[in-house]
Amino acid sequence: MDDSTITVYTDGACSGNPGPGGWGWAVAPDGEPHGSGGDDRTTNQRMELQAVLEALRALGVGSEAGHVEVVSDSTYVVNCFRDGWWKNWRRNGWKNSKKQPVANADIWEPLVDLVESGDVTFRWVKGHSGDPMNDRVDALAVAAVPAK
């Protein structure tokens, strides 16, 4: 990683699963810029994905952004890109190994397209472990959860 790398932390939160949820992202080291939003009825995994999608869109991945490192406490997000799950999903018409529709394909598809169009890497961080930036995006996501 060099000085031109943008490191963005992302997180999702849900009150009930499914239930109202929120997502948040922030650029290290000081949390600026940042963004957040929510949905009345969603799942934690959808919010984890939405956080990454919104962050990459806001940072201009695929156009003006250079290398972006996404840091997430979601193994769902990180492992998909690290292990290339999406390649088989796409090859199989967005069906999983059980020939069922891939969960959250409506977010995965544009997210994969964006990641492919830019220079994006992923790193996992343990959630709720005292990492200040992970705590910051967790707070953004929780604050964005719509009231029940």
JOBEL-V91097 format. One record per residue. RES is the residue in three letters. PHI is phi in whole degrees, 0 to 359 (999 if undefined). OMEGA is omega as a letter, one per 30 degrees, with the letter a starting at -180 (NA if undefined). Layout:
RES | PHI | OMEGA
RES | PHI | OMEGA
//
This chain:
MET | 999 | l
ASP | 244 | a
ASP | 296 | a
SER | 276 | l
THR | 286 | l
ILE | 264 | l
THR | 256 | a
VAL | 240 | l
TYR | 263 | a
THR | 225 | l
ASP | 200 | l
GLY | 233 | l
ALA | 214 | l
CYS | 215 | l
SER | 257 | a
GLY | 91 | a
ASN | 216 | g
PRO | 279 | l
GLY | 172 | l
PRO | 293 | a
GLY | 220 | l
GLY | 219 | l
TRP | 225 | l
GLY | 208 | l
TRP | 215 | l
ALA | 203 | a
VAL | 269 | l
ALA | 284 | g
PRO | 266 | a
ASP | 250 | l
GLY | 87 | l
GLU | 236 | f
PRO | 287 | l
HIS | 209 | l
GLY | 204 | l
SER | 200 | l
GLY | 189 | a
GLY | 210 | a
ASP | 215 | a
ASP | 293 | a
ARG | 218 | a
THR | 203 | l
THR | 232 | l
ASN | 299 | a
GLN | 297 | l
ARG | 299 | a
MET | 290 | l
GLU | 301 | l
LEU | 294 | a
GLN | 299 | l
ALA | 300 | a
VAL | 293 | a
LEU | 302 | a
GLU | 295 | l
ALA | 297 | a
LEU | 295 | l
ARG | 297 | a
ALA | 295 | a
LEU | 276 | l
GLY | 79 | l
VAL | 300 | a
GLY | 95 | l
SER | 231 | a
GLU | 268 | a
ALA | 288 | l
GLY | 274 | l
HIS | 288 | l
VAL | 240 | l
GLU | 256 | l
VAL | 266 | l
VAL | 248 | a
SER | 221 | l
ASP | 266 | l
SER | 263 | l
THR | 294 | l
TYR | 304 | l
VAL | 287 | a
VAL | 297 | a
ASN | 294 | l
CYS | 301 | a
PHE | 278 | l
ARG | 296 | a
ASP | 262 | l
GLY | 71 | l
TRP | 308 | a
TRP | 300 | a
LYS | 297 | l
ASN | 290 | l
TRP | 303 | a
ARG | 297 | a
ARG | 302 | a
ASN | 264 | l
GLY | 67 | a
TRP | 60 | l
LYS | 244 | l
ASN | 275 | a
SER | 295 | l
LYS | 266 | l
LYS | 67 | l
GLN | 263 | l
PRO | 302 | l
VAL | 295 | l
ALA | 299 | l
ASN | 67 | a
ALA | 303 | l
ASP | 295 | l
ILE | 260 | a
TRP | 303 | a
GLU | 301 | l
PRO | 294 | l
LEU | 293 | l
VAL | 298 | l
ASP | 301 | a
LEU | 293 | l
VAL | 299 | l
GLU | 295 | a
SER | 279 | a
GLY | 231 | l
ASP | 245 | a
VAL | 234 | l
THR | 235 | a
PHE | 233 | l
ARG | 222 | l
TRP | 269 | l
VAL | 229 | l
LYS | 292 | l
GLY | 288 | l
HIS | 54 | a
SER | 245 | l
GLY | 93 | l
ASP | 289 | a
PRO | 302 | a
MET | 287 | l
ASN | 295 | l
ASP | 296 | l
ARG | 297 | a
VAL | 288 | l
ASP | 299 | l
ALA | 297 | l
LEU | 299 | a
ALA | 295 | a
VAL | 296 | l
ALA | 295 | a
ALA | 274 | l
VAL | 293 | l
PRO | 298 | l
ALA | 295 | a
LYS | 288 | NA
//
